[in-house]
Amino acid sequence: MEFPWPMRGLCVTHAWPMRSLCLAYAWPICDLCAMYTWPMRGLCVVYAWSIFGLRAVYARLKIDNVSSEKYAFILLCLVAANRL
């Protein structure tokens, strides 16, 4: 299932433990994220806020199958970045 992104690029869903949704944004410039670039498998994360601290998670992954352990790692990075 795919979702349109209003600005540019693509949004592709991956399995999400809670809502079965995770938007992966295809960054147009060298697979670099505007905020953070992670060396581990080209992972790139942008976080936003809501009442639970996260409104949306956009993860740029160079692999299609994402396990719950990788999502736990992503959420840990988001929490750490939120506290910086």
C-alpha positions in Angstrom: 0.0 0.0 0.0 1.4 3.4 -0.9 0.6 6.9 0.3 1.2 10.1 -1.7 3.6 12.6 -0.2 2.4 16.2 -0.8 5.9 17.7 -1.2 8.1 15.5 -3.3 9.3 11.9 -3.5 7.6 8.7 -2.4 6.0 7.3 0.7 6.1 3.5 1.1 4.5 1.7 4.0 6.3 -0.9 6.1 4.9 -3.1 8.8 4.2 -1.0 11.9 3.6 -2.8 15.3 0.8 -0.5 16.5 -1.1 0.9 13.5 0.3 -1.2 10.7 1.7 2.0 9.1 5.1 3.4 8.8 5.9 5.9 6.0 9.3 5.6 4.4 10.2 8.8 2.5 12.5 8.5 -0.5 14.9 11.4 -0.2 15.9 13.0 -3.5 19.5 13.9 -2.7 21.9 11.1 -2.1 19.6 9.2 0.2 20.4 11.8 2.9 17.9 12.8 5.5 17.4 16.5 6.3 17.8 15.9 10.0 19.7 12.7 10.8 21.6 10.2 8.7 22.3 6.8 10.2 25.1 4.6 8.8 23.4 1.4 9.7 21.9 0.1 6.4 21.2 3.6 5.1 18.7 4.3 7.9 17.4 7.8 8.1 14.8 9.0 10.6 12.7 12.2 10.9 10.5 12.5 14.0 7.4 14.6 14.8 5.4 15.2 17.9 1.9 14.3 19.1 0.3 13.6 22.5 2.5 10.5 22.8 5.6 12.3 21.5 5.4 10.9 17.9 2.9 12.0 15.3 4.6 10.3 12.4 7.7 8.3 11.7 9.4 8.5 8.3 12.1 6.0 7.9 14.3 5.7 4.8 15.3 2.0 4.6 17.2 0.2 1.9 15.6 -3.1 2.9 12.0 -4.0 2.4 11.4 -6.4 5.3 11.6 -4.5 8.6 11.5 -6.4 11.9 10.1 -5.3 15.2 13.6 -5.1 16.5 14.5 -2.5 13.9 11.4 -0.5 14.8 12.4 -0.6 18.5 15.8 0.7 17.4 14.2 3.5 15.4 11.9 4.5 18.3 14.9 4.5 20.7 16.8 6.8 18.4 13.7 9.1 18.2 13.4 9.3 21.9 17.1 10.0 22.3 16.9 12.7 19.6 13.9 14.2 21.2 15.8 14.6 24.5 18.8 16.4 22.9 
